[in-house]
Amino acid sequence: MTDSVEVLGDRAETNYATIPPTALLASVASTTDWIVVVDHDNVPLGALPRACLTPDATSQTALEALRSAPAAVVADVSTPLDALLDSTAFRITAPDAVIAVEDTSIVGLWGGEDLAEEAMHHTSRIGQDWLPTGETIRIPQVVRICQYTAGDLTCTGSLSFHERPPQMPQCPDPGRLGNHDFGW
């Protein structure tokens, strides 16, 4: 008899809407629990709770709202919850939500009170095995929006990291603001 390992897919819910970074928050139906902001390749950039759909915020673009939100953690749907909660990506961000992906597709999101409660009561198992021998854990990643600004313009670049690098890499600079290091 083998022990059953609870994985991200067991907790991920599907009540979310995806929108591009340039979309106004006003365009999102208030019936979804979460808003997942995706780039033009459908890669997740971050998640926002329905609570962000206040009358004041609905005139913001999704990217503007993400700049002040906690960084997103993106993890494979098969990631064991213990491995996810012990990951560097989770520990350095304390995210409101974890975006679950399978291959390159978003398949769900784990967030809200359930995630907060699990994180609060989690006992670290760093150094222990989470899966049977031979199976691999895909390392969760932090997705960050560059915080660089040039005058009135803000960078729209994003990068993924397993942990905070000791020295920031060059930003991809999609808005052509000029060469700059990625703003953590």
C-alpha positions as CSV (number, residue, x, y, z in Angstrom):
1,M,0.0,0.0,0.0
2,T,1.4,3.4,-1.0
3,D,0.9,6.7,0.8
4,S,-1.2,9.2,-1.2
5,V,0.6,12.5,-1.7
6,E,-1.7,15.5,-2.0
7,V,-0.7,17.6,-5.0
8,L,-1.5,21.1,-6.2
9,G,-4.1,19.7,-8.6
10,D,-6.1,18.4,-5.7
11,R,-6.6,22.0,-4.4
12,A,-6.6,24.0,-7.6
13,E,-10.0,25.5,-8.6
14,T,-11.1,26.6,-12.0
15,N,-13.2,29.7,-11.1
16,Y,-10.9,32.2,-12.8
17,A,-10.9,34.3,-15.9
18,T,-7.8,35.0,-18.0
19,I,-7.1,38.5,-19.4
20,P,-4.2,40.2,-21.2
21,P,-2.1,42.8,-19.3
22,T,-3.6,45.7,-21.3
23,A,-7.3,44.8,-20.5
24,L,-9.1,47.0,-18.1
25,L,-10.2,45.3,-14.9
26,A,-13.7,46.6,-15.7
27,S,-13.9,44.0,-18.5
28,V,-13.8,41.1,-16.1
29,A,-17.0,39.5,-15.0
30,S,-17.5,39.8,-11.2
31,T,-18.6,36.1,-11.0
32,T,-15.0,34.8,-11.1
33,D,-13.1,34.3,-7.9
34,W,-9.7,35.1,-9.6
35,I,-8.3,37.0,-12.5
36,V,-5.2,35.4,-14.1
37,V,-3.2,37.9,-16.2
38,V,-1.5,36.2,-19.2
39,D,0.9,37.5,-21.9
40,H,0.4,37.1,-25.6
41,D,1.6,33.4,-25.4
42,N,-0.9,32.6,-22.6
43,V,2.0,32.5,-20.0
44,P,0.7,33.5,-16.6
45,L,2.0,36.8,-15.3
46,G,0.1,36.9,-12.0
47,A,-3.3,36.5,-10.3
48,L,-5.6,39.0,-8.7
49,P,-8.6,38.2,-6.4
50,R,-12.1,39.3,-7.2
51,A,-11.8,41.7,-4.3
52,C,-9.6,43.9,-6.5
53,L,-12.6,44.7,-8.7
54,T,-13.5,47.7,-6.7
55,P,-15.1,50.7,-8.5
56,D,-11.8,52.7,-8.1
57,A,-9.7,49.9,-9.5
58,T,-11.8,48.9,-12.6
59,S,-10.3,51.7,-14.6
60,Q,-6.8,50.2,-14.1
61,T,-5.3,47.8,-16.6
62,A,-4.5,44.3,-15.4
63,L,-0.8,45.1,-15.6
64,E,-1.2,48.2,-13.4
65,A,-3.0,46.1,-10.8
66,L,-0.4,43.4,-10.9
67,R,2.4,45.9,-10.1
68,S,1.2,46.3,-6.6
69,A,0.0,42.7,-6.1
70,P,2.2,39.9,-4.5
71,A,4.3,38.1,-7.1
72,A,2.8,35.0,-8.6
73,V,4.0,31.5,-8.0
74,V,3.5,29.2,-10.9
75,A,3.8,25.4,-10.3
76,D,3.1,22.2,-12.1
77,V,-0.3,20.7,-11.2
78,S,1.5,17.5,-10.0
79,T,3.7,19.4,-7.4
80,P,3.2,17.9,-4.0
81,L,1.8,20.5,-1.6
82,D,4.6,20.0,0.9
83,A,7.2,20.6,-1.9
84,L,5.3,23.7,-3.0
85,L,5.0,25.2,0.5
86,D,8.7,24.4,1.2
87,S,9.9,25.9,-2.1
88,T,12.0,29.0,-2.2
89,A,9.6,30.5,-4.7
90,F,6.7,30.2,-2.2
91,R,8.8,31.3,0.8
92,I,10.1,34.5,-0.8
93,T,6.7,35.7,-2.1
94,A,4.1,34.6,0.4
95,P,1.6,34.6,-2.6
96,D,-2.1,35.1,-2.5
97,A,-2.5,32.4,-5.1
98,V,-0.6,29.7,-6.9
99,I,-1.3,29.2,-10.6
100,A,-1.4,25.5,-11.5
101,V,-0.1,24.6,-15.0
102,E,0.2,21.4,-16.9
103,D,2.8,21.5,-19.6
104,T,2.2,25.1,-20.8
105,S,-1.5,25.4,-20.1
106,I,-3.1,27.0,-17.0
107,V,-5.4,24.4,-15.4
108,G,-6.4,26.0,-12.1
109,L,-5.5,28.2,-9.2
110,W,-5.1,27.7,-5.5
111,G,-5.7,30.7,-3.4
112,G,-7.7,32.5,-0.8
113,E,-8.4,31.3,2.7
114,D,-7.6,27.6,1.9
115,L,-4.0,28.5,0.8
116,A,-3.5,31.0,3.6
117,E,-4.6,28.4,6.2
118,E,-2.5,25.7,4.7
119,A,0.6,27.9,4.6
120,M,0.0,29.0,8.2
121,H,-0.3,25.5,9.6
122,H,2.4,24.0,7.3
123,T,5.3,22.2,9.0
124,S,8.4,22.3,6.9
125,R,9.6,19.0,5.5
126,I,12.7,20.3,3.7
127,G,15.0,17.4,3.1
128,Q,12.3,14.8,3.2
129,D,11.0,12.8,0.2
130,W,7.6,13.9,-1.1
131,L,7.3,11.4,-3.9
132,P,8.1,7.7,-4.5
133,T,11.6,7.2,-5.8
134,G,12.1,7.9,-9.5
135,E,9.4,10.6,-9.8
136,T,10.5,14.2,-10.1
137,I,9.2,17.5,-8.7
138,R,9.1,20.5,-11.1
139,I,10.4,23.5,-9.1
140,P,7.8,26.2,-8.6
141,Q,8.7,29.6,-10.1
142,V,8.1,33.2,-9.1
143,V,6.7,35.4,-11.9
144,R,7.5,39.0,-11.4
145,I,6.6,42.2,-13.2
146,C,9.6,44.6,-13.6
147,Q,9.3,47.6,-11.3
148,Y,11.5,49.9,-13.4
149,T,10.1,53.3,-14.3
150,A,11.3,56.0,-16.6
151,G,9.5,59.2,-16.0
152,D,5.8,58.5,-16.5
153,L,6.4,55.2,-18.2
154,T,6.6,51.8,-16.4
155,C,8.2,48.7,-17.6
156,T,6.0,45.9,-18.8
157,G,8.6,43.2,-18.7
158,S,8.2,40.0,-16.7
159,L,10.6,37.2,-15.8
160,S,10.4,33.9,-14.0
161,F,12.8,32.9,-11.2
162,H,13.2,29.9,-8.9
163,E,14.6,32.2,-6.3
164,R,15.6,35.8,-6.1
165,P,18.9,36.2,-8.0
166,P,21.8,37.8,-6.1
167,Q,22.3,40.1,-9.1
168,M,19.3,41.1,-11.3
169,P,19.5,40.1,-15.0
170,Q,18.9,42.5,-17.9
171,C,15.2,43.2,-18.3
172,P,13.7,42.1,-21.7
173,D,12.5,45.7,-21.9
174,P,9.4,45.1,-24.1
175,G,8.4,48.8,-23.9
176,R,11.8,49.9,-25.1
177,L,12.5,52.2,-22.1
178,G,16.2,51.7,-22.5
179,N,18.7,49.1,-21.1
180,H,18.0,48.4,-17.4
181,D,18.4,45.7,-14.9
182,F,15.2,43.9,-14.0
183,G,13.4,45.7,-11.1
184,W,12.5,43.2,-8.4
